[in-house]
């Protein structure tokens, strides 16, 4: 059977060619135009000249070039051609820069004469499509000036949406960020925060699922999270089985606990929904 031009084109998409497209649209093509200065910009150049200095997440970096040097940008681009993790990191970088520029376009009033052409907007579609094909998603904070790329897990998004604060929502999401793989200290810190949030709801969770409630708090209290369960001289909290675990084994248990806490929050959130359904059922 003859292949259509669309089938042929789709078959030839790969990380190497996608990297070329991303770099061309972000650093080579002049897709933004400032009518006031009558100057055209690439996305990266516009961020460097007009946005980076106001970015809350710039840290101590002087400008965009300084930030890119810290990321070893040229090497990142080369590795993104054949390594999915690096490819996603490249997209995460461009996604943040794209939104910095877009936030300028979206201002009311917009900066004098600033416009983005077709390929500027097409760049976001390209990034979103690549992320979707790899079951990832870019999630931003409330101001859309800080984005992270994480695996697209509906249960994570559902729990993040019911957290009482934006910072806690981001903690829920960040746990799944690929940069945390192997970083047991940061995972422990997030579990501590989630544990503190679910603690006041403990009795409610027990009434819904006593086994889950028991498992969650047993692990919180005995996995070297809330207490130092690995210090021999701490006889009250020392747990030989935990102290004997490798970092990899402990991380696996942390990941299990994270999933259980997510389930706990979802069950708690479902109580009100179930009560509404019960009310409706009584009228049917």
CORQUI-V443800 format. One line per field, one symbol per residue. ss: DSSP state (h for helix, s for strand, l for the rest). psi: psi as a letter, one per 20 degrees, with the letter a starting at -180 (. if undefined). burial: + if it has 16 or more other C-alpha atoms within 10 Angstrom, else -. A space follows every 10 residues. Layout:
# CORQUI-V443800
ss = ???
psi = ???
burial = ???
This chain:
# CORQUI-V443800
ss = llllhhhhhh hlllhhhhhh hhhhhhhhll lsssllllss slhhhhhhhh hhhhllllll lllhhhhhhh llhhhhhhhh lllhhhhhhh hhhhhhhhhh hhhhhlllll lllssslhhh hhhhhhhhhh hhhllsssss llllllssss sllhhhhhhh hhlllhhhhh hhhhlllhhh lllhhhhhhh hhhhhhhhhl lhhhhhhhlh hhhhhhhhhh hhllllllll lllllllllh hhhlllhhhh hhhhhhhhhh hhhhhhhhhh hhhhhhhhhh hhhl
psi = ppqrhhgggh hjprhghhgg gggghhigpn iqpohgilpq qrghhggghi hhhjphkicj pgrhhgghhh ilgghggghi hjogghghgg ggghgggghg ghhghiqoqq qojpqpaghg hhghhgghgg gghjlrqppr ahikjoqqpr pnohhggggh hjqiqhhhgh ggghhiphii pinhghgghg hgghghhigi jghghhhgnh gggggghggh ijkkfhqnji ohimhhipog hghiqrhggh hhhghggghh gggghggghi ghghhgghgg hii.
burial = ---------- ----++-++- +++-+++-++ ++++-----+ ++++++++-- ++-------- --+++-+--- -----++-++ +----+++++ ++++++++++ ++-++----- ---+++--++ --++-+++-+ +----+++++ ----++++++ ++---+--++ --+----+++ ++++++-+-- ---+--++-+ +--++--+-- -+-++----- -++--++-++ -+++++-+++ ------+++- --+------+ +--++-++-+ ++++++-+-- ---------- ----
